[in-house]
């Protein structure tokens, strides 16, 4: 963690203007958060799960009721196109509803077979206060998938959001308060990096969940390990999108492009490496190039057709431009886009890049922005080798008109999520997480309630 922190502020990436600043938490604020989280845990854990479910259901309702307001906030904070911002808020409703509905069953005791008489069950009990360190790219969704299962379990939450998302962080806190979450059971905290280390070290805290960069994950993982705290880390990805064949190349290219441009390319499980069979490669690249060339910069709040939004910050746009420039300087071909906008705004024109080789940064590093990197392969085995030749292992997808052929490749992807003929299986019931340097642990679905729990053996002798 660095000491040169920008502080909590709203900086509109479409203009480069600092709109509002917020004070960082004091040490007294940190102590208050820890104390209230511990105090709330003592009563929240004893609240029947059915009663907790009613509160979580109300949270779900509020995300939809306030979707327009919530959308406007994050569009200004981090530049997400307005329609996508509203969709994100509404997806949170699905997540909270899922855990409110399924939570009592997922958290129920599980009887196990014994060979010594008596009755043995595994109980799923809450563990206590947890710290969530959340990113800017999905300011509501990332919080929802951490908070929903843990509030259902009876854990309490201290939430440290990204420095550029203070208004959305406060909006979530307001929803929690209005839904009836007890004081201290969910606490938003504008903590500094140094304070995060102190919170993790505090004996009252029982676990930490981070979604963020590989670098941040390494730091938080080290802090958690040193203090013997459970951690869930959802880090970067460089997901393969393998196209073995296509009856309609334009249709598959549409799917690939739309997936890559979602959230202006700033999704952990975006299809960052498109691996395409040689007989359709040229057509596929031409299709992507035409789509890239048709776009012009636009105001994300207007969300007009054939426009692209800014990245989250000028620094992010400049960093992406450096990665692409490195590839081109070393021989890669830039077919379209790749132009960094002028001024303080964070616009970078969506790009199509081919000819990327291992000596280029783009081969190993995650490209967190609107860049479609396309590789040519000559066989299914070559496609699989390239798909797995990455330090990351978040998700992946394989497309073919022959489902069995696609399944054969998809089943061998080294990833936490593998999909056939769809970019990603998304839903509140679908577990999310990765392997290798994409982190460990799972969120959403049945596995989302299986992380921060005391899986206690309860045995009664005959």
KAHU-V392249 format. One record per residue. N is the residue number from 1. RES is the residue in one letter. PHI is phi in whole degrees, 0 to 359 (999 if undefined). Layout:
N	RES	PHI
N	RES	PHI
//
This chain:
1	X	999
2	X	268
3	X	265
4	X	271
5	X	269
6	X	287
7	X	84
8	X	279
9	X	200
10	X	262
11	X	239
12	X	292
13	X	289
14	X	283
15	X	234
16	X	80
17	X	271
18	X	280
19	X	270
20	X	200
21	X	240
22	X	226
23	X	287
24	X	288
25	X	300
26	X	276
27	X	297
28	X	293
29	X	297
30	X	297
31	X	297
32	X	297
33	X	297
34	X	296
35	X	294
36	X	289
37	X	295
38	X	291
39	X	295
40	X	296
41	X	300
42	X	299
43	X	263
44	X	296
45	X	295
46	X	271
47	X	290
48	X	306
49	X	299
50	X	295
51	X	288
52	X	298
53	X	298
54	X	296
55	X	293
56	X	295
57	X	297
58	X	292
59	X	303
60	X	303
61	X	299
62	X	292
63	X	297
64	X	283
65	X	301
66	X	253
67	X	302
68	X	295
69	X	296
70	X	297
71	X	298
72	X	299
73	X	297
74	X	282
75	X	298
76	X	285
77	X	290
78	X	228
79	X	84
80	X	291
81	X	306
82	X	303
83	X	295
84	X	291
85	X	298
86	X	294
87	X	299
88	X	296
89	X	300
90	X	289
91	X	295
92	X	299
93	X	302
94	X	299
95	X	293
96	X	295
97	X	296
98	X	302
99	X	287
100	X	296
101	X	279
102	X	270
103	X	306
104	X	302
105	X	287
106	X	295
107	X	264
108	X	291
109	X	300
110	X	243
111	X	286
112	X	239
113	X	291
114	X	243
115	X	239
116	X	228
117	X	77
118	X	77
119	X	236
120	X	235
121	X	226
122	X	258
123	X	264
124	X	250
125	X	248
126	X	293
127	X	251
128	X	134
129	X	295
130	X	234
131	X	252
132	X	251
133	X	247
134	X	249
135	X	266
136	X	270
137	X	287
138	X	225
139	X	298
140	X	262
141	X	301
142	X	297
143	X	292
144	X	300
145	X	288
146	X	274
147	X	286
148	X	301
149	X	293
150	X	283
151	X	295
152	X	297
153	X	291
154	X	106
155	X	285
156	X	244
157	X	228
158	X	252
159	X	245
160	X	255
161	X	270
162	X	297
163	X	297
164	X	265
165	X	234
166	X	289
167	X	291
168	X	292
169	X	299
170	X	291
171	X	294
172	X	294
173	X	302
174	X	296
175	X	299
176	X	300
177	X	297
178	X	291
179	X	279
180	X	100
181	X	295
182	X	300
183	X	304
184	X	95
185	X	284
186	X	219
187	X	233
188	X	281
189	X	221
190	X	277
191	X	279
192	X	274
193	X	297
194	X	296
195	X	292
196	X	301
197	X	300
198	X	294
199	X	295
200	X	297
201	X	285
202	X	294
203	X	296
204	X	287
205	X	279
206	X	247
207	X	183
208	X	218
209	X	238
210	X	234
211	X	244
212	X	177
213	X	282
214	X	300
215	X	297
216	X	296
217	X	298
218	X	296
219	X	292
220	X	292
221	X	299
222	X	294
223	X	297
224	X	295
225	X	296
226	X	298
227	X	258
228	X	56
229	X	247
230	X	296
231	X	226
232	X	240
233	X	235
234	X	247
235	X	248
236	X	285
237	X	206
238	X	220
239	X	294
240	X	281
241	X	233
242	X	265
243	X	246
244	X	278
245	X	195
246	X	203
247	X	288
248	X	224
249	X	299
250	X	300
251	X	293
252	X	294
253	X	296
254	X	301
255	X	299
256	X	297
257	X	293
258	X	299
259	X	294
260	X	292
261	X	272
262	X	307
263	X	56
264	X	54
265	X	77
266	X	256
267	X	233
268	X	301
269	X	258
270	X	291
271	X	281
272	X	281
273	X	230
274	X	265
275	X	245
276	X	236
277	X	296
278	X	299
279	X	288
280	X	241
281	X	301
282	X	299
283	X	296
284	X	299
285	X	296
286	X	297
287	X	296
288	X	296
289	X	299
290	X	298
291	X	293
292	X	295
293	X	291
294	X	277
295	X	262
296	X	229
297	X	295
298	X	215
299	X	284
300	X	298
301	X	287
302	X	277
303	X	56
304	X	284
305	X	295
306	X	59
307	X	236
308	X	237
309	X	267
310	X	285
311	X	286
312	X	290
313	X	201
314	X	298
315	X	298
316	X	296
317	X	295
318	X	293
319	X	295
320	X	295
321	X	300
322	X	294
323	X	296
324	X	292
325	X	298
326	X	300
327	X	295
328	X	295
329	X	298
330	X	261
331	X	115
332	X	289
333	X	254
334	X	262
335	X	276
336	X	197
337	X	68
338	X	78
339	X	253
340	X	278
341	X	295
342	X	275
343	X	81
344	X	266
345	X	290
346	X	247
347	X	276
348	X	219
349	X	291
350	X	307
351	X	238
352	X	237
353	X	231
354	X	231
355	X	75
356	X	284
357	X	236
358	X	302
359	X	281
360	X	268
361	X	301
362	X	295
363	X	286
364	X	256
365	X	271
366	X	285
367	X	262
368	X	265
369	X	174
370	X	280
371	X	235
372	X	264
373	X	262
374	X	241
375	X	247
376	X	258
377	X	226
378	X	248
379	X	203
380	X	297
381	X	295
382	X	296
383	X	299
384	X	293
385	X	299
386	X	292
387	X	301
388	X	269
389	X	275
390	X	205
391	X	287
392	X	263
393	X	202
394	X	274
395	X	227
396	X	181
397	X	216
398	X	230
399	X	242
400	X	196
401	X	289
402	X	259
403	X	302
404	X	298
405	X	297
406	X	296
407	X	297
408	X	299
409	X	283
410	X	299
411	X	293
412	X	252
413	X	291
414	X	271
415	X	208
416	X	278
417	X	218
418	X	227
419	X	230
420	X	241
421	X	58
422	X	203
423	X	299
424	X	196
425	X	278
426	X	246
427	X	167
428	X	299
429	X	272
430	X	264
431	X	299
432	X	233
433	X	163
434	X	225
435	X	230
436	X	53
437	X	277
438	X	273
439	X	107
440	X	207
441	X	98
442	X	226
443	X	234
444	X	68
445	X	62
446	X	301
447	X	288
448	X	292
449	X	260
450	X	249
451	X	266
452	X	263
453	X	225
454	X	268
455	X	277
456	X	275
457	X	283
458	X	238
459	X	235
460	X	240
461	X	285
462	X	290
//
